[in-house]
């Protein structure tokens, strides 16, 4: 069905657009008729060329007019077609279809350039139409582009790369991003079908070089973004050792990619470095991203293979030298007082890309210098109150390939003062958590173990600061839980005493006191609750005997958690909280001989809440937890509870206890 709908929809959209252009002059009328012949009625694959001629003709018109309703109609049609699931067969009809799409896309790009600024509605509609059109391209390229004919290559017969945007990337960032996705699809297609269509990858690289790499200065930024998109896909394939798997004998695929990367480096490198060090932040960030992809490609090759035919020794030494120069630029960007957000993110991406190939990384610059640059970036992100996962991944990668001296350097860095002030507790704890997670050698573990007590106390500070706002508090609780859970599971690093376990439980208790609570959202409440429950479960699992000596802090915390559930309604994560609490209660059952007398306080709190009025939803969600607590009680505890509640409470609790005896309590086989 879609094989029938797609051509009809595109023809209708093209007709609607072309018929609503206010033409001027006989020459334009002739071109319009040519468009109808080639794109609407003809089955020959030449629509892209004809639309290009038509676009050039439109460029001469100064007062082009378009109907807003017509553009909205075109956008709606193309959006509908872009959202449809398509699985079209490989045939000449679909090759012509894609050719018409590309031609129509170039036509729409030209018109959008002419009408820009005349109507905000019109411009927005055109942007939607172009974005939809490129979404169609990205969707169907991998299914329809290749011909089964061996005599000619489809890519050589169609000017696919003519439709890259000639628009301002500042106002069409989304459009440019989708264009890069479509170009990536074409590269992936050429790569995947290299064995079937021998010239596809070569033609693609040649077209990329001629149509995108070489161009006017006015279009440098869009061209840079497209080149970077293709190189990023190359690096992803290269990291998985896939670039040469199609033809291991001749390495044709890798040769094509390596040759193109060398061309980009030789032609653009000096300009890219000038852009990064210059004052124009609009080109500095994209330039740094492209530099990251180029160096990452070389790093992947040097780290994963010993071949030198594609990477001569002099080129390898040159690359290592320019990596050092690039790090100097990034270090200078980090030291600026006024830092642009895009440039900061590009710097983080650069360091993450280099850290992904740590063997190559440490050959280019000293390990201490590289690690310090990453730590500086992480510290800056904490100062700006933003999380940078790229730098986190970079540090983890470097730690896994570092020696004891580098680990000591990291610990010294996070413990030393910054202009007389210590680093933020969250920054210190996060870095130490990465260290204990990623460090593997015995000497590293021994050193980190010697620092465990100090970092345990620093971790406690995450919950004590009254100066933290709501966002910081939620983040600190999650980090505290993650840190403590990891330390609890790694007894070779730190063996907790009963006193330290009691301190951990006591530090979490104020989080659930009504007078200590800050204004938090429902999601924040659930995250805090789940983080604390996860930590308590870990303590019960790994340190039950130590908890025998300090049951009061544990059950005081459990009472605070239970009270928090009473105060939560169904719309604020009641199900998630009750589930986490039930897990703790079930973990306590094997230790009921020690904890049974402390369970009484939890059951009395539940009965008191029943007496005050508990919603049926809350009562239902808490049943697994209450059943587990009842299962821990002996006959003595039940008599104690019965003697401490009044008649009305007995009437409310009676059905709950009866349900427990009927459905949960184990009666034996007798």
C-alpha positions as CSV (number, residue, x, y, z in Angstrom):
1,X,0.0,0.0,0.0
2,X,2.8,2.4,0.9
3,X,4.4,1.7,-2.5
4,X,1.3,3.2,-4.1
5,X,0.8,6.0,-1.6
6,X,4.3,7.4,-1.6
7,X,4.6,8.4,-5.3
8,X,1.0,9.8,-5.2
9,X,1.7,11.8,-2.1
10,X,4.9,13.3,-3.3
11,X,3.4,14.2,-6.7
12,X,0.5,15.9,-5.0
13,X,2.8,17.8,-2.6
14,X,5.0,18.9,-5.5
15,X,2.0,20.0,-7.6
16,X,0.6,22.0,-4.7
17,X,3.9,23.8,-4.2
18,X,4.7,24.5,-7.9
19,X,1.1,25.7,-8.7
20,X,1.3,28.3,-5.9
21,X,4.4,30.0,-7.0
22,X,3.9,33.4,-8.6
23,X,6.1,33.2,-11.7
24,X,7.4,36.0,-13.8
25,X,8.5,35.9,-17.4
26,X,8.2,33.3,-20.1
27,X,11.4,31.6,-19.2
28,X,10.0,30.7,-15.7
29,X,6.8,29.4,-17.3
30,X,8.9,27.1,-19.5
31,X,10.8,25.8,-16.4
32,X,7.6,25.2,-14.6
33,X,6.4,23.1,-17.5
34,X,9.7,21.2,-17.4
35,X,9.2,20.5,-13.7
36,X,5.8,19.0,-14.4
37,X,7.2,16.9,-17.1
38,X,10.1,15.6,-15.1
39,X,8.9,15.4,-11.6
40,X,5.2,14.8,-11.9
41,X,4.6,12.8,-15.0
42,X,7.9,11.4,-16.2
43,X,9.4,8.1,-15.0
44,X,13.0,9.1,-15.9
45,X,15.5,9.8,-13.1
46,X,16.4,13.4,-13.8
47,X,14.2,15.4,-11.4
48,X,17.1,16.6,-9.3
49,X,18.8,18.2,-12.2
50,X,15.6,19.8,-13.5
51,X,14.7,21.1,-10.1
52,X,18.2,22.5,-9.8
53,X,17.7,24.5,-13.0
54,X,14.3,25.7,-11.7
55,X,15.8,26.8,-8.4
56,X,18.5,28.8,-10.2
57,X,15.7,30.5,-12.2
58,X,13.9,31.3,-9.0
59,X,17.0,32.9,-7.6
60,X,16.6,35.6,-10.2
61,X,13.1,36.5,-8.9
62,X,13.1,39.3,-6.3
63,X,9.4,39.3,-5.5
64,X,8.4,35.7,-5.3
65,X,5.0,35.2,-3.6
66,X,3.6,32.0,-2.0
67,X,0.3,31.1,-0.5
68,X,0.6,30.2,3.2
69,X,-2.2,27.7,3.0
70,X,-0.4,25.9,0.2
71,X,2.8,25.6,2.2
72,X,0.9,24.3,5.2
73,X,-0.6,21.7,3.0
74,X,2.7,20.6,1.6
75,X,4.1,20.3,5.2
76,X,1.1,18.3,6.3
77,X,1.4,15.9,3.4
78,X,5.1,15.3,3.8
79,X,4.8,15.0,7.6
80,X,2.2,12.2,7.1
81,X,4.4,10.4,4.6
82,X,7.4,10.7,6.9
83,X,5.5,9.1,9.8
84,X,4.4,6.0,7.8
85,X,6.2,2.7,8.2
86,X,7.8,1.9,4.8
87,X,9.3,-1.3,3.5
88,X,9.6,-0.7,-0.2
89,X,11.2,-3.2,-2.6
90,X,14.4,-2.3,-4.5
91,X,13.3,-1.3,-8.0
92,X,13.7,1.5,-10.6
93,X,10.3,3.0,-9.6
94,X,11.6,3.7,-6.1
95,X,14.9,5.0,-7.3
96,X,13.0,7.6,-9.4
97,X,10.9,8.3,-6.3
98,X,13.9,9.2,-4.2
99,X,15.3,11.3,-7.1
100,X,12.0,13.3,-7.1
101,X,12.3,13.7,-3.3
102,X,15.8,15.2,-3.7
103,X,14.7,17.5,-6.5
104,X,11.7,18.7,-4.6
105,X,13.9,19.2,-1.5
106,X,16.3,21.4,-3.5
107,X,13.4,23.4,-4.9
108,X,11.9,24.0,-1.5
109,X,15.3,25.0,-0.1
110,X,15.7,27.7,-2.8
111,X,12.2,29.0,-2.2
112,X,12.7,29.1,1.6
113,X,15.9,31.1,1.1
114,X,14.0,33.7,-1.0
115,X,11.0,34.1,1.3
116,X,12.9,34.1,4.5
117,X,11.8,36.9,6.8
118,X,8.7,37.8,4.7
119,X,6.3,35.8,6.9
120,X,7.1,34.0,10.2
121,X,4.3,31.5,9.5
122,X,5.5,30.9,6.0
123,X,9.1,30.4,7.2
124,X,8.0,28.0,10.0
125,X,5.9,26.0,7.5
126,X,8.7,25.7,5.1
127,X,11.0,24.6,7.8
128,X,8.5,21.9,8.7
129,X,8.2,20.8,5.1
130,X,11.9,20.6,4.6
131,X,12.4,18.7,7.8
132,X,9.7,16.2,6.9
133,X,11.1,15.8,3.5
134,X,14.5,14.9,4.9
135,X,12.9,12.6,7.4
136,X,11.4,10.7,4.5
137,X,14.9,10.5,2.9
138,X,16.5,9.2,6.1
139,X,13.7,6.6,6.4
140,X,13.6,5.2,2.9
141,X,17.3,5.6,1.8
142,X,18.3,2.3,3.4
143,X,15.4,0.5,1.6
144,X,15.1,2.0,-1.8
145,X,18.3,3.6,-3.0
146,X,20.3,0.7,-4.5
147,X,19.7,-0.7,-8.0
148,X,20.3,-4.3,-8.7
149,X,22.0,-3.4,-12.0
150,X,25.7,-3.9,-12.0
151,X,26.3,-1.7,-15.1
152,X,25.7,1.6,-13.4
153,X,25.9,3.0,-9.9
154,X,22.8,4.8,-8.7
155,X,24.8,7.3,-6.7
156,X,26.8,8.3,-9.8
157,X,23.6,9.0,-11.7
158,X,22.0,11.2,-9.2
159,X,23.3,14.5,-7.7
160,X,22.3,13.4,-4.1
161,X,24.6,15.9,-2.3
162,X,23.2,18.9,-4.0
163,X,20.4,19.3,-1.4
164,X,22.6,20.1,1.6
165,X,21.2,23.4,3.1
166,X,22.3,26.7,1.9
167,X,20.5,28.3,4.8
168,X,21.7,30.0,8.0
169,X,22.5,27.3,10.5
170,X,21.7,29.7,13.3
171,X,18.0,29.7,12.4
172,X,17.8,26.2,11.1
173,X,19.8,24.1,13.5
174,X,17.1,21.4,13.7
175,X,17.0,21.2,9.9
176,X,20.7,20.9,9.6
177,X,20.7,18.1,12.2
178,X,18.2,16.1,10.2
179,X,20.2,16.7,7.1
180,X,23.2,15.2,8.8
181,X,21.1,12.2,9.8
182,X,20.0,11.7,6.2
183,X,23.7,12.0,5.0
184,X,24.6,9.4,7.6
185,X,22.0,7.1,6.3
186,X,23.4,7.4,2.8
187,X,26.9,6.6,4.1
188,X,25.7,3.6,6.1
189,X,23.8,2.4,3.0
190,X,27.0,2.7,0.9
191,X,28.9,0.8,3.5
192,X,26.4,-2.0,4.1
193,X,26.0,-2.7,0.4
194,X,29.6,-2.3,-0.6
195,X,29.9,-5.9,-1.8
196,X,26.8,-5.6,-4.0
197,X,27.3,-2.1,-5.3
198,X,31.1,-1.8,-5.7
199,X,31.3,1.9,-6.6
200,X,28.7,3.2,-4.1
201,X,31.2,4.1,-1.3
202,X,33.7,5.5,-3.7
203,X,31.0,7.6,-5.4
204,X,29.7,8.8,-2.1
205,X,33.2,9.9,-0.9
206,X,33.9,11.6,-4.2
207,X,30.5,13.4,-4.0
208,X,31.2,14.4,-0.4
209,X,34.5,15.8,-1.4
210,X,33.4,17.7,-4.5
211,X,30.0,19.0,-3.3
212,X,30.5,19.5,0.5
213,X,34.2,19.7,1.3
214,X,34.8,22.2,-1.5
215,X,32.4,25.1,-1.3
216,X,31.9,28.8,-0.6
217,X,32.9,30.4,2.8
218,X,29.2,31.4,3.2
219,X,28.3,27.7,3.5
220,X,31.3,26.6,5.6
221,X,29.3,25.9,8.8
222,X,26.6,23.7,7.3
223,X,29.3,21.8,5.3
224,X,31.4,21.4,8.4
225,X,28.4,19.9,10.3
226,X,27.7,17.4,7.5
227,X,31.4,16.3,7.3
228,X,31.4,15.8,11.0
229,X,28.3,13.7,10.9
230,X,29.9,11.3,8.4
231,X,33.1,11.1,10.3
232,X,31.3,10.4,13.5
233,X,29.6,7.4,11.9
234,X,33.0,6.2,10.6
235,X,34.4,6.3,14.1
236,X,31.5,4.3,15.5
237,X,32.1,1.6,12.9
238,X,35.8,1.8,13.4
239,X,35.5,1.3,17.2
240,X,33.6,-1.9,16.6
241,X,36.3,-3.1,14.1
242,X,33.8,-3.0,11.3
243,X,35.3,-0.7,8.7
244,X,37.4,-3.5,7.1
245,X,35.3,-6.5,7.8
246,X,33.5,-6.4,4.4
247,X,36.7,-7.1,2.5
248,X,39.5,-8.0,4.8
249,X,41.9,-8.8,1.9
250,X,42.0,-5.4,0.2
251,X,40.6,-3.1,2.9
252,X,38.8,-1.2,0.3
253,X,36.3,0.3,2.8
254,X,38.9,1.4,5.2
255,X,41.1,2.8,2.5
256,X,38.2,5.0,1.2
257,X,37.5,6.3,4.7
258,X,41.1,6.9,5.6
259,X,41.8,8.7,2.4
260,X,38.8,11.0,2.9
261,X,39.9,11.7,6.5
262,X,43.4,12.6,5.3
263,X,41.8,15.0,2.7
264,X,39.7,16.7,5.3
265,X,42.7,17.1,7.6
266,X,45.0,18.4,4.9
267,X,42.5,20.9,3.5
268,X,40.8,22.2,6.7
269,X,43.1,21.6,9.6
270,X,44.7,25.1,9.8
271,X,41.3,26.7,9.4
272,X,39.8,24.5,12.1
273,X,42.5,25.4,14.6
274,X,42.1,29.1,13.8
275,X,38.4,28.8,14.4
276,X,38.9,27.2,17.8
277,X,41.4,29.7,19.0
278,X,39.5,32.7,17.5
279,X,36.8,34.6,19.1
280,X,33.8,33.5,17.1
281,X,32.0,31.0,19.3
282,X,29.6,30.1,16.4
283,X,32.3,28.3,14.5
284,X,34.6,27.3,17.4
285,X,32.4,24.6,18.9
286,X,31.6,22.8,15.5
287,X,35.2,23.1,14.5
288,X,36.3,21.5,17.8
289,X,33.8,18.7,17.3
290,X,35.2,18.0,13.8
291,X,38.8,18.0,15.2
292,X,37.6,15.4,17.8
293,X,36.3,13.1,15.0
294,X,39.5,13.4,12.9
295,X,41.8,12.7,15.8
296,X,39.5,9.9,17.1
297,X,39.7,8.2,13.7
298,X,43.5,8.3,13.8
299,X,43.5,7.2,17.4
300,X,41.3,4.2,16.7
301,X,43.5,3.1,13.9
302,X,46.7,3.5,15.9
303,X,45.3,1.6,18.9
304,X,43.6,-1.2,17.0
305,X,46.0,-2.2,14.3
306,X,49.7,-2.5,13.6
307,X,49.4,-1.8,9.8
308,X,51.3,1.2,8.6
309,X,50.4,1.3,4.9
310,X,47.5,3.7,5.4
311,X,49.2,5.4,8.4
312,X,52.9,6.0,7.5
313,X,55.3,6.6,10.4
314,X,55.7,10.3,9.6
315,X,51.9,10.8,9.6
316,X,51.6,9.0,12.9
317,X,54.1,11.3,14.5
318,X,52.4,14.3,13.0
319,X,49.1,13.2,14.4
320,X,50.5,12.7,17.9
321,X,52.0,16.2,17.7
322,X,48.8,17.9,16.7
323,X,46.9,16.0,19.5
324,X,49.2,17.8,21.9
325,X,48.5,21.1,20.3
326,X,44.8,20.4,20.4
327,X,44.9,19.7,24.1
328,X,46.7,23.0,24.7
329,X,43.8,24.8,22.9
330,X,41.3,22.9,25.1
331,X,43.2,23.8,28.2
332,X,43.1,27.5,27.2
333,X,39.4,27.3,26.6
334,X,38.9,25.8,30.1
335,X,40.9,28.7,31.7
336,X,38.7,31.4,30.2
337,X,36.5,33.3,32.7
338,X,33.7,33.7,30.3
339,X,33.0,30.3,28.7
340,X,30.4,29.7,26.0
341,X,28.2,26.6,26.8
342,X,28.6,25.1,23.3
343,X,32.4,25.5,23.4
344,X,32.4,23.8,26.9
345,X,30.3,20.9,25.6
346,X,32.6,20.6,22.5
347,X,35.6,20.5,24.8
348,X,34.1,17.8,26.9
349,X,33.3,15.8,23.7
350,X,36.9,16.2,22.6
351,X,38.3,14.8,25.9
352,X,35.8,12.0,25.9
353,X,36.8,11.1,22.3
354,X,40.5,11.0,23.1
355,X,39.9,9.0,26.3
356,X,38.0,6.4,24.4
357,X,41.4,5.3,23.0
358,X,43.5,5.6,26.1
359,X,46.5,3.8,24.6
360,X,46.8,6.4,21.9
361,X,45.9,9.1,24.4
362,X,48.8,8.4,26.7
363,X,51.2,8.2,23.8
364,X,50.4,11.8,22.8
365,X,50.4,13.5,26.2
366,X,51.6,12.6,29.7
367,X,48.9,10.7,31.6
368,X,49.0,13.1,34.6
369,X,48.3,16.1,32.3
370,X,45.4,14.4,30.5
371,X,43.7,13.3,33.7
372,X,44.1,16.8,35.2
373,X,42.4,18.3,32.2
374,X,39.5,15.9,32.6
375,X,39.2,16.7,36.3
376,X,39.3,20.4,35.6
377,X,36.4,20.0,33.2
378,X,34.4,18.0,35.7
379,X,35.1,20.6,38.4
380,X,33.9,23.4,36.1
381,X,30.7,21.5,35.3
382,X,30.0,21.2,39.1
383,X,30.6,24.9,39.5
384,X,28.1,25.6,36.7
385,X,25.7,23.1,38.4
386,X,25.4,20.8,35.3
387,X,26.3,17.2,34.9
388,X,28.7,16.1,32.1
389,X,28.4,12.4,31.4
390,X,31.0,12.7,28.6
391,X,33.7,13.7,31.1
392,X,32.5,11.0,33.6
393,X,33.0,8.4,30.8
394,X,36.4,9.9,29.9
395,X,37.7,9.7,33.5
396,X,36.5,6.1,33.9
397,X,38.2,5.1,30.7
398,X,41.5,6.7,31.8
399,X,41.3,5.2,35.3
400,X,41.0,1.7,33.9
401,X,44.3,2.2,32.0
402,X,46.2,4.1,34.7
403,X,48.8,3.0,37.2
404,X,49.1,3.6,40.9
405,X,50.7,7.0,40.5
406,X,47.8,8.3,38.4
407,X,45.3,7.1,41.1
408,X,47.3,8.9,43.8
409,X,47.3,12.0,41.6
410,X,43.5,11.9,41.3
411,X,43.0,11.5,45.1
412,X,45.5,14.3,45.8
413,X,43.6,16.5,43.3
414,X,40.2,16.1,44.9
415,X,41.5,16.4,48.4
416,X,43.5,19.6,47.9
417,X,42.0,23.0,48.5
418,X,41.0,25.2,45.6
419,X,42.1,28.8,46.4
420,X,41.9,28.1,50.1
421,X,38.5,26.3,49.8
422,X,37.9,22.6,49.6
423,X,36.2,21.1,46.5
424,X,32.5,20.5,46.7
425,X,31.6,17.3,48.6
426,X,29.6,16.0,45.6
427,X,32.5,16.4,43.3
428,X,34.9,14.6,45.7
429,X,32.5,11.7,46.3
430,X,31.7,11.3,42.7
431,X,35.3,11.0,41.7
432,X,36.2,8.6,44.5
433,X,33.2,6.5,43.5
434,X,34.6,6.3,40.0
435,X,38.0,5.3,41.4
436,X,36.7,2.4,43.5
437,X,34.5,1.2,40.6
438,X,37.1,1.3,37.9
439,X,40.5,0.7,39.6
440,X,41.4,-3.0,39.2
441,X,45.0,-3.7,40.3
442,X,45.8,-4.9,43.8
443,X,48.1,-1.9,44.6
444,X,45.4,0.5,43.5
445,X,42.8,-1.2,45.7
446,X,45.2,-1.2,48.7
447,X,45.8,2.5,48.3
448,X,42.0,3.3,47.9
449,X,41.3,1.2,51.0
450,X,43.6,3.3,53.1
451,X,41.6,6.4,52.1
452,X,38.1,4.8,52.7
453,X,37.5,6.2,56.2
454,X,38.2,9.8,55.1
455,X,35.9,9.6,52.1
456,X,33.2,7.9,54.2
457,X,33.0,11.0,56.4
458,X,33.0,13.3,53.3
459,X,30.1,11.3,51.9
460,X,28.1,12.0,55.1
461,X,28.4,15.7,54.4
462,X,26.2,15.2,51.3
463,X,23.2,14.9,53.6
464,X,24.1,17.5,56.2
465,X,24.4,20.7,54.3
466,X,21.5,23.1,55.0
467,X,22.6,25.3,52.2
468,X,21.7,22.8,49.5
469,X,18.7,23.6,47.4
470,X,16.1,21.0,46.4
471,X,17.9,20.0,43.2
472,X,21.2,19.6,44.9
473,X,19.7,17.6,47.8
474,X,18.1,15.1,45.5
475,X,21.3,14.7,43.5
476,X,23.3,14.3,46.7
477,X,21.0,11.7,48.2
478,X,21.3,9.6,45.0
479,X,25.1,10.0,44.9
480,X,25.3,9.1,48.7
481,X,23.3,6.0,48.1
482,X,25.4,4.9,45.1
483,X,28.6,5.6,47.0
484,X,27.6,3.7,50.2
485,X,26.1,0.8,48.2
486,X,29.4,0.3,46.3
487,X,31.5,0.5,49.5
488,X,29.2,-1.9,51.3
489,X,29.6,-4.5,48.5
490,X,33.4,-4.0,48.4
491,X,34.4,-5.3,51.8
492,X,38.0,-5.5,50.6
493,X,38.0,-1.7,50.5
494,X,36.2,-0.9,53.7
495,X,34.8,-3.1,56.4
496,X,32.0,-1.2,58.2
497,X,31.6,-1.3,62.0
498,X,28.3,-1.2,63.8
499,X,29.0,2.4,64.8
500,X,29.4,3.4,61.1
501,X,26.3,1.6,60.1
502,X,24.3,3.3,62.8
503,X,25.7,6.7,61.6
504,X,24.6,5.9,58.0
505,X,21.0,5.1,59.2
506,X,20.9,8.2,61.4
507,X,22.0,10.5,58.6
508,X,19.1,9.4,56.4
509,X,16.4,9.8,59.0
510,X,16.1,13.6,58.8
511,X,15.3,13.4,55.1
512,X,11.8,12.2,56.0
513,X,11.0,14.5,58.9
514,X,8.2,16.9,58.1
515,X,10.0,20.0,59.5
516,X,13.2,19.2,57.6
517,X,11.5,18.6,54.3
518,X,12.1,21.1,51.5
519,X,9.7,21.8,48.6
520,X,10.2,18.8,46.4
521,X,8.3,17.4,43.5
522,X,6.7,14.0,43.4
523,X,9.5,12.6,41.3
524,X,12.1,14.0,43.7
525,X,10.3,12.3,46.7
526,X,10.3,8.9,44.9
527,X,14.0,9.2,44.0
528,X,15.0,10.1,47.6
529,X,12.8,7.2,48.9
530,X,14.2,4.6,46.5
531,X,17.8,5.7,47.1
532,X,17.4,5.3,50.8
533,X,15.6,1.9,50.5
534,X,18.3,0.6,48.2
535,X,21.0,1.5,50.7
536,X,19.1,-0.1,53.6
537,X,18.6,-3.3,51.6
538,X,22.3,-3.4,50.9
539,X,23.1,-3.0,54.6
540,X,20.7,-5.8,55.6
541,X,22.1,-8.1,52.9
542,X,25.8,-7.6,53.6
543,X,26.0,-6.5,57.3
544,X,23.1,-8.3,59.1
545,X,25.2,-9.2,62.2
546,X,26.5,-5.6,62.6
547,X,22.8,-4.5,62.5
548,X,22.1,-6.8,65.4
549,X,24.0,-4.5,67.6
550,X,22.3,-1.2,66.4
551,X,18.7,-2.1,65.7
552,X,17.3,1.3,67.0
553,X,18.8,3.5,64.2
554,X,17.6,1.0,61.6
555,X,14.0,0.7,62.8
556,X,13.8,4.4,63.5
557,X,14.7,4.9,59.8
558,X,12.1,2.2,58.8
559,X,9.5,4.0,60.8
560,X,10.3,7.2,59.0
561,X,10.0,5.5,55.6
562,X,6.7,3.9,56.6
563,X,5.3,7.2,57.8
564,X,6.4,8.8,54.5
565,X,4.3,6.2,52.6
566,X,1.3,7.1,54.8
567,X,1.6,10.7,53.6
568,X,1.9,9.8,49.9
569,X,-1.1,9.5,47.6
570,X,-1.4,7.3,44.6
571,X,-0.4,10.1,42.2
572,X,3.0,10.6,43.8
573,X,4.6,7.2,43.3
574,X,2.9,5.3,46.1
575,X,3.3,2.0,44.2
576,X,7.0,2.4,43.7
577,X,7.6,3.4,47.4
578,X,5.5,0.5,48.7
579,X,7.4,-2.0,46.5
580,X,10.8,-0.8,47.7
581,X,9.7,-1.0,51.3
582,X,8.3,-4.5,50.9
583,X,11.8,-5.6,49.7
584,X,13.3,-4.4,52.9
585,X,10.7,-6.2,55.0
586,X,11.2,-9.5,53.2
587,X,15.0,-9.2,53.7
588,X,14.4,-8.9,57.5
589,X,12.4,-12.2,57.8
590,X,15.5,-14.5,58.1
591,X,16.6,-12.3,61.1
592,X,13.3,-12.3,62.9
593,X,14.7,-13.8,66.1
594,X,16.7,-10.6,66.6
595,X,14.4,-8.0,65.1
596,X,10.9,-9.3,66.0
597,X,10.5,-7.1,69.1
598,X,11.4,-4.0,67.1
599,X,8.7,-4.8,64.5
600,X,6.0,-4.0,67.0
601,X,6.6,-0.2,66.6
602,X,6.1,-0.5,62.9
603,X,2.9,-2.4,63.2
604,X,1.5,0.0,65.8
605,X,2.3,2.9,63.5
606,X,0.3,1.1,60.7
607,X,-2.6,0.4,63.0
608,X,-2.6,4.1,64.2
609,X,-2.7,5.2,60.5
610,X,-5.7,2.8,59.9
611,X,-7.5,4.4,62.9
612,X,-6.9,8.0,61.5
613,X,-8.2,6.9,58.1
614,X,-6.1,5.2,55.4
615,X,-7.1,5.2,51.7
616,X,-8.0,1.8,50.2
617,X,-5.1,2.2,47.7
618,X,-2.5,2.8,50.3
619,X,-3.8,-0.1,52.4
620,X,-3.7,-2.4,49.4
621,X,-0.2,-1.4,48.3
622,X,1.2,-1.9,51.9
623,X,-0.2,-5.4,52.3
624,X,3.0,-7.2,51.2
625,X,5.0,-5.2,53.7
626,X,2.6,-5.7,56.6
627,X,2.4,-9.5,55.9
628,X,6.2,-9.7,56.0
629,X,6.3,-7.8,59.3
630,X,3.5,-10.0,60.8
631,X,5.5,-13.1,59.7
632,X,8.4,-11.9,61.9
633,X,6.2,-11.7,65.1
634,X,5.8,-14.5,67.6
635,X,2.8,-15.1,69.7
636,X,4.3,-12.9,72.4
637,X,4.6,-9.9,70.1
638,X,1.0,-10.4,68.9
639,X,-0.3,-10.4,72.5
640,X,1.8,-7.2,73.1
641,X,0.2,-5.5,70.1
642,X,-3.3,-6.7,71.1
643,X,-2.8,-5.2,74.6
644,X,-1.7,-1.8,73.3
645,X,-4.5,-1.0,70.9
646,X,-8.1,0.0,71.7
647,X,-11.3,-1.6,70.6
648,X,-11.8,0.5,67.4
649,X,-8.3,-0.3,66.3
650,X,-8.8,-4.0,66.9
651,X,-11.9,-3.9,64.6
652,X,-9.8,-2.3,61.9
653,X,-6.7,-4.5,62.3
654,X,-8.7,-7.7,62.7
655,X,-9.5,-8.2,59.0
656,X,-5.8,-7.5,58.0
657,X,-4.6,-10.1,60.5
658,X,-7.2,-12.6,59.3
659,X,-6.2,-12.0,55.7
660,X,-2.5,-12.6,56.7
661,X,-3.5,-15.9,58.4
662,X,-5.5,-17.0,55.4
663,X,-3.3,-16.1,52.5
664,X,0.3,-15.6,53.8
665,X,1.0,-17.4,57.0
666,X,2.7,-20.8,56.7
667,X,0.7,-23.5,58.5
668,X,2.9,-26.6,57.7
669,X,1.8,-29.8,56.1
670,X,0.0,-31.2,59.2
